[in-house]
Amino acid sequence: MDATLRARWEQLRGRVDDACRAAGRSPEDVDVLPVSKTFGPEVIREAIALGLHRFGENKVQEIKDKALALGGQEADPSIDWVMIGHLQTNKAGVVARLAAEVQSLDRPKLAVALDRHLRAENRVIDVLVQVKTSDEPSKYGLDPDQLLPFLDELAGYPTMRVRGLMTLAINTDDPDTVRGCFRRLRELRDTAAEQGHDLPRLSMGMSGDFALAIAEGATEVRIGTALFGSRTYPDSYYWPERT
Ligand SMILES: *Cc1c(COP(=O)(O)O)cnc(C)c1O
C-alpha cells in the first residue's frame, strides 16, 4: 500500500470536512469523486485498497483501457466509472457499456445516442446535466436557458435517471467570480425544483476551488491533483479552450 496516497487521501478528506464545517454543513453531505485521468491501473488499485470505488475520467479511451486492465473482458462491477469529460456521440456506445454514470450530459443529441445504446445494453444509469455557468466562450455545457426544456425531454428516457447538475467554474484566480458560477448552478437547481424536477446532486468544485463550491451547496467535489498529484498532460489536452 502506498503510504503517500493514503496520507493524501486522509489530508484531502480532512480539508473537505473542514470546508463543510466552515460552511455550516455536515461532512456526510459532501462526497469526493476521485478523478483518476492520466493515472494508470496500478494507481487505481491503490485507491481501491483505500476503500475508493468511484473514479472520474475525462476520456472514453481511458475508461476503456482501465476497465480492461482492471476487470478483463467483463468490466469489474465493483468499480464505478464516472464520465466527466466532453463526450462525442459516436463514443456513447462505450460509455453505455462501461460507465456507471455520466456527469457531462450537455445536449439533446447526446441523450438520444446514450438512450439508444443503453437500451441495447439493457442498462439504466445515473446522469447529471452539465451546465455552462460562466460567460466564458465554451463549447461544453448546456446553456442555462435550455435547462428546463432539456430536463422535460430527459424525463421521457427511462434509461437515464437524472440526479442533478454539474459545472466547471470559470478558469480565473478571482474567488468571487468562481463562487458566482457555483451559486448559479445552485440557483438553477432551485428553479428546476420549482418546476417539479428533483435534482438532489450538485457536482461542482475541483482541487483548487472545492471550498467555494461547498459553501455554495456542492454535494460532490471532483478531485484529481490534490489526491493523485500533478498530471503530466496540461489541462488544455482535456479542455481545448483552456490554454
Ligand atoms: C480533471 C478534472 C477535474 C479535477 O481537476 P483537479 O484540478 O485536478 O482536481 C474535475 N472535473 C473535471 C471535469 C476534470 O476534467
The ligand as an ORCA input file, in Angstrom:
! r2SCAN-3c Opt
* xyz 0 1
  C      -9.575     16.987    -14.280
  C     -10.948     17.344    -13.874
  C     -11.255     17.570    -12.529
  C     -10.228     17.525    -11.408
  O      -9.314     18.577    -11.514
  P      -8.200     18.837    -10.403
  O      -7.944     20.283    -10.506
  O      -7.022     18.001    -10.779
  O      -8.740     18.437     -9.087
  C     -12.574     17.854    -12.214
  N     -13.543     17.921    -13.166
  C     -13.276     17.700    -14.458
  C     -14.385     17.789    -15.460
  C     -11.981     17.412    -14.854
  O     -11.721     17.199    -16.144
*
